[in-house]
Amino acid sequence: MKKVLLSAVAILAFGFANAQDIKYGAKVGLNVATLNGDVEDAKSLIGAHLGGFVEIKINEKFAFQPELLYSMQGAKSEYSESEPDYSYSEEAKYKLGYLNVPLMAKYFATDKLFIEAGPQIGFLMSAKNEFKFSETFMGDTESASGDVDIKDNLKSIDFGLNFGLGYEFTENVFASARYNVGLSDINDVQGSNDKIQNGVLQVSVGYKF
């Protein structure tokens, strides 16, 4: 992964040296995130992302686009059971906040449609487990909710690969869809051999200045 990032930096330097056009922009959008690997019953968690980018146009077909995005990721889990005179339900939301740096190569298949791919490094900014449960027995109900900081249980740096496509409606306005495949095991619980990776689908709208 380090070799990939070094190659991306080299492409960035080459892009600046040979750029035909450089534009700055901002983007915002929806995240559909989950956790893959040794995770049972992980369900998608809806979040958001926002940030900025620089589009370095190398020629009519190719561009290089480094970005800086704050991304709300994670997953949720749900469990319930019901018997005569007894029921139990619980829900946990694992909310992870990352500062991500995607380094995207863009290929313009047409004047409007582009395909993109590239590596990403992410820095964990926050991590919480928000939980709630309810238990009913013989008509009596007990419930509780709260949140626990789990940042110490996760690695501070994450690596991934992005693949996506987008469409430019005008010279300034565009929309894109991208999937981030987590390559790193982010589990940092001492004594645990479980491997956990991020997975995030992002749908964005953006504006280039």
ZIRA-V12726 format. One record per backbone hydrogen bond with DSSP energy under -1.0 kcal/mol. NH is the residue of the N-H (numbers start at 1). CO is the residue of the C=O. If there is no record, write none. Layout:
NH/CO ; NH/CO
This chain:
5/1 ; 6/2 ; 7/3 ; 8/4 ; 9/5 ; 10/6 ; 11/7 ; 12/8 ; 13/9 ; 14/10 ; 15/11 ; 16/12 ; 17/13 ; 18/14 ; 20/57 ; 21/57 ; 23/55 ; 25/53 ; 26/207 ; 27/51 ; 28/205 ; 29/49 ; 30/203 ; 31/47 ; 32/201 ; 33/45 ; 34/199 ; 36/197 ; 38/195 ; 39/37 ; 43/76 ; 45/33 ; 47/31 ; 49/29 ; 50/70 ; 51/27 ; 52/68 ; 53/25 ; 54/66 ; 55/23 ; 56/64 ; 57/21 ; 58/62 ; 59/62 ; 63/106 ; 64/56 ; 65/104 ; 67/102 ; 68/52 ; 69/100 ; 70/50 ; 71/98 ; 72/48 ; 73/96 ; 75/94 ; 76/43 ; 77/92 ; 79/90 ; 81/88 ; 83/86 ; 86/83 ; 87/136 ; 88/81 ; 89/134 ; 90/79 ; 91/132 ; 92/77 ; 93/130 ; 94/75 ; 95/128 ; 96/73 ; 97/126 ; 98/71 ; 99/123 ; 100/69 ; 101/121 ; 103/119 ; 104/65 ; 105/117 ; 106/63 ; 107/115 ; 108/61 ; 109/107 ; 109/113 ; 110/113 ; 114/166 ; 115/107 ; 116/164 ; 117/105 ; 118/162 ; 120/160 ; 121/101 ; 122/158 ; 123/99 ; 124/156 ; 125/97 ; 126/97 ; 128/95 ; 129/148 ; 130/93 ; 131/146 ; 132/91 ; 133/144 ; 134/89 ; 135/142 ; 136/87 ; 137/140 ; 138/85 ; 140/137 ; 142/135 ; 144/133 ; 146/131 ; 148/129 ; 150/127 ; 153/150 ; 154/151 ; 155/186 ; 158/122 ; 160/120 ; 161/181 ; 162/118 ; 163/179 ; 164/116 ; 165/177 ; 166/114 ; 167/175 ; 168/112 ; 169/173 ; 170/173 ; 174/206 ; 175/167 ; 176/204 ; 177/165 ; 178/202 ; 179/163 ; 180/200 ; 181/161 ; 182/198 ; 183/159 ; 184/159 ; 186/196 ; 188/153 ; 192/189 ; 197/36 ; 199/34 ; 200/180 ; 201/32 ; 202/178 ; 203/30 ; 204/176 ; 205/28 ; 206/174 ; 207/26 ; 208/172 ; 209/24
